[in-house]
Structures are given as C-alpha cells and as structure tokens.
Amino acid sequence: MHRRRRSTRETHFEHVYVANAADLLSYFGRRVRIPADAADLLSETFVVAWRRGDRMPSDPEQARMWLFGVARRVLANAARGAIRHSDLTHKLRGHLETLPTEHVDAETLDIRAALDAIPADQSELVRLVLWDGFTLPEAATILGISESTARGRYQRARTQLRELLREHEYEGRTP
C-alpha cells in the first residue's frame, strides 16, 4: 500500500499545534465562562490557522505569536456573536411577553402526554402535520424521510395515540 507523503506545510502545522495547543486552551479557558467554549474556540483557531497556513511564519516563536493573534481575533468574534445572541434573545423575550398566553386545558395535557409516550420519530411527524400545518409530504421532507415511510409512521402514530387517549379517558372516569 502506498502512503501519501506529508507536505512541509502539514508537518509545520502539526509542530505548531503540538507546541501551542495546551497554552491556547489555557488562554481561552481563562477568558470564557463555560469550559467547553474554550475547546470550541481552540478548534476554530486551528481551522483559521490551517486555512491561512501560507501566512503562518516558519519560525516557531513567530508562529506562536501569530497563532495567539489569530486566537485573540477568534475570541473577539465569539464575544461579538454572544452579544448579538444576547440582544436578539432579549428582544425576542420582550416580544413573546406581549403575546397572549395560550390556555392549556386537561385535554391538551393528555394529548401532549400521549405524544410523549409514542416513539420520537412518530411524535415529531404528528406535531409537524397537526400542530405546525405541514402536509405529510412536506413533513417527510423536513424529517429527511420518504413519503411512504412518513405515511407508515403517521398511521402507526395515529393508532397508538387513539389507544393511549382512549386508555386515559377510561382511567379518568370514577366508577
């Protein structure tokens, strides 16, 4: 079997990664609240570094400084994104507070419980069709399944829901 020979660029990138990944992870870890975010930022930094590898200095110390510059910009982009996300969330929350509250009665709770009791793929299909107003072929497309699969799941879901709701109706009666 013939093995592909690694390029100089790949070798340089690997050396830079090995030499700096732990320090960059610590750099991010000291600047974010959620530890998993540090790992995501580290990944993003090395994606950018790979894409712009032709700009990375060949000297290890210069490459390290260049990489920390990339990391600083990745962190700044993430911070701007978080601010935009927070602003949009705040606006949406304000908008949702002005909407009328939906009255949830016992029957609605029974239906939700029955939907939760059937397999998730069937439940989501029923929700898309009955709650969100999609046709069965549209729901199939959204779920990435064929129309015939959707028809079968939908039919099984309706049968199971009918049985579950009938059982609940009998349980709710007092003898």
N, C-alpha and C positions, 0 to 999 in steps of 0.2 A: 504494500500500500504506500502511496506517495503522500508524504506530509508536506503541507504548504510551509514554506519558509517565512518566518515573521519578518516584517519590514522594520527598518530602523525606527520609523515613527511609532509602531506598536511597541517596540522594546523600550523606547524613551518614555512613552506614555505609561507603561507598566512600572518603570522605575520611579517615575514621578508619583504615581498612585501609591505605591508601596511606601515611599518615603514620606508622604504627606497626608494620607487619608485619615489616620488617627488624630493628627493635630487639627485637621479641618473639622472632623467630627466634634472635637472638644470646643473648637471655635464656635461652631453652630450651637452646641449644647449649652454654652454659657449665654447665648443670646435669644433662645427660644424658650417658651414655657413648657411645650409638650416634647418630650424626648424623641418621639417618632418623627417629629418635624425636622429634627437635626439630621436624621438619616435621609429623609427626602431631599433636604437641601444639599447634602453631600452628593447624592446621586445626580441631582440637577447640575451641580458644579462640574462634575466629571463628564456629564453629557456635553455641556458647553465647551469644556476643555477639549474633548475629543473632536467636536465639530470645528473648533478653531485651533486645532493642533499645529497648523502651519505657523501660527503666531506665537506658540509657546517657545520661550527661549531654550536653547540647548544646555546652557549652564544650569546645574541643579539648583543653586541658590536663587538665580534669576527666575527659574521656572517656579520655584516655591513662592516667591513674591508675586509673580504673575497670577498664579493659582489662587492666592489669597485675595488678590484684586478681583478675580472672577467671583470668588465666594462672597465678597462684600457686595457686589452688584446683584448676585442671585438672592442674597438676604434682603437687600433693599427692594427688589422686585416682589419678593414674597410679602414683605411688610406692606407695600402699596396694595397688593392684592387683598391682604387681610383687611385693610382699612376700607377698600371698596366693598368687600363682602359684608363687613360690619355695617357700613352705611346703608347698603341695599337691604340688609336684614332688618334694620331699624325702620326704614321706610315701609317695607312690606308689613312688619308687625303693626305699625300705625294704621296702615290701610285695612288690615284684617280686623282690627279692633272696631272699625266703623261699620263693618258688615253685620247684618242681622244674624243672631245666633240661631242655629238650626235646632229645633226641638227634637230631642231623641226620646222616643217612647219605648215601652217594653217590647213591642213587636220589632222595632228596628234593632234593639239589642239582641233579640233572639236571632234575627237574620244574620247579624254580624257574627254571633257565636257559631251559628251553623256554617257560615263561610269559613271561619277559622278552623272548623273541625274537618273540612274536606282537604284533600291534597292542595298544596300551594299553587301548582300549575293550573288546576281546575278553578280554584278560587279566584285567581287573578283574571282568568278568562271571563268568568261570570261578572266580575266587577267592571272590566273594560266594556262589556256589552251592555249590562243593565244599569250601571251607575254612570259610566262615562259616555255612553251613547254611541260607541263604535259598532259597526256591523261585525258579524262574525269573521268575514274575510279580512277586514281592517285589523281586528284584534289578533288574528293569526299572524299578520304581517308584523305587528308591534312585538309579538312574542317570538317571532322568528320560527314559526312552525307552519306546516302545510294546512290548507283549509280543511282537508279531510281529517287530519289529526285534531284540529280545533273543533270540528263538528262532533267527533267522538268524545273528546274531553267535555265539551259543553253538555252533551246528552247525559254522560255519566254524572256530571256535577249536578244537573237538574234533578236526576233521580235521587242522588244522595241527599240533596238539600230538601227535597219533598219528604223523604223519610225522616230526616233529622227534625224538621219543623213539625211533622205530624207527631213524632215521639214527644217533643217538647210540649205540644198542645195538650197531649194526654197527661203529661206529668204536671202541668199547671192546673188541672181541674182537681177540685177537692171532692172526695167520694161522699 
